[in-house]
Amino acid sequence: MSNVRNGIITLMIYLILAVMLVTVCAASNEAGCVTEITENYNGKIIQITRGESFCLTLKENPSTGYSWQLSLSKGLSLVNSNYYSPVPLNNAPGLIVGASGNHSWKIKALAKGDQQIKGIYRRSWEKQTGKEEIFTLNVVVL
């Protein structure tokens, strides 16, 4: 009997992981981005052609009050912004308290030259301490 229970538990874990993977993939595809930028690009330089768009996706946990506050240089334009929370087991709407998801921004390059995205991960009501997580992406628009 315990082998059957362990098999069912294992199957449920695999199903949960599959749903999470599909959700993350859907988030990327929904934004319609060919180029996906993640936290691995922090401090790096990317090149893009004027008129093209890319997606920036960072882990975020708004259920605890933390969110990314982005600023874009004038040659970049925010097309859309979406937060994708993990899917709860019962598919209930809303945030799962304490569970992080992904925030995705679709950004379009409007002007040639050196551009930059700066992000700070913090609670909006707290004073900055200088210890917040920072994300910087340098964008060369051709």
N, C-alpha and C positions, 0 to 999 in steps of 0.2 A: 504494500500500500504506500509506503514512504517513497518508493521509486516512482510511482505514478505522480505523487504530490510534487516530488522534485522535478519531474519532467514538465508538469504543468507550470510550475514556478519559472523554470528555465524558458519555456515557450513564451510566457507572459513578459519576461524581461526582454527577449528578442523582439517581440511585437512592440513594446514600448520604445526600444532603441530604433526600430524601423520607422515608427511614426515620427520620432524626433528628427531622424535623418531626412525624411520626406519634407518635414516642415522647414528645415534649414535650406534644403534645395529649392523648395517653392519660394522661399523668401528671396533668394538670389535671382531666380528666373522671373519672378513677378516684377522686379524692378527693371528688367530688360537690359541688364548690363552684360557686356562682353568681358570687360576687365573688372575683376573683383579685388579690392584692396582690403587687407586685414591689418590687425595689430602688428603683424610681422614686418610691415612696411614703415613702422615708426622710425622717423629720422632719415628716411631714404628719399631718393629722387625718382620720380617716374616721368615718362614722356608720353604726351598725348597730342593728337592733332586737333587744331581749333575746330569746334563744332561737334566733337565726339564727347561721349559721356562715359563715366566710370562709376562704380559703386564702392563706397567705403562702408565696411561692416565691422563694428566693434562690439565686444561683449558689454552688456549693460544690465544693471539691476535696479530699475526704478521702484520696485516694491520696497526697497530699503531707503529710498530717497536719492540714490546716486544716479546721475545721468551725465551724458556727455554734452558739453556746451561747446559748439563749434563756431569758429570764425573763418570765413573764406576771403581771400583777397578779391579785389574788384573784377579780375578777369575770370573768375569762376562763379557759377550760378547754381544754387540749390534747386533741383528739379522736384524731388520729393524726399520725404523722410518717413520711415516706418519702423516701429518696434515689433519684433516677433518674439513673443513669450513662449516658453516651453508648453507643450500641450498637456493639460492635466489628464489624469487617468480617466475621469468621467466626462471629458470634453467640455467641462464647465467653462463659461466665458470668464475673462478677467485674468489678473495676475496671480501667479503662485507666489505667495509671500516667501521671500528669502531665496527664490530661484532666479538665476540670471538667464537672460535671453540675449538676443542680438538686435542691435539698432543698425539700420541700413539707410544710407543717404545716397541718392543718385545725384551726381554733380556733373555739370556740363561746362566744358572749356569754351569761354567766349572770346578771349583775347590772347594773342600770341605773347610769349615772353615768360618770365619767371613768376610763378604764382605759388601760393602757399595755403595750406589748411592747418589750423591750429585747434586743438581740442583740449579741454580740461575736464576731468572726471571728478565731479564733486556734488555735494548737496547744495542746491541753490541758496538756501537760507543760512548756510554757515559761511563765516569769514574765511577767505583764503589763507592758508598757512604756509604755502610753499612746498608742502609735502604731498600735494595732490598728484595723481597720475596725469601725465601730459602726453599728448599725441601730436606729432608734427609730420606733415607730408609736404615735400617740395615737389611742385608740378611744373615741368617745362612744357609749355604749349607751343607746338610747331605750326 
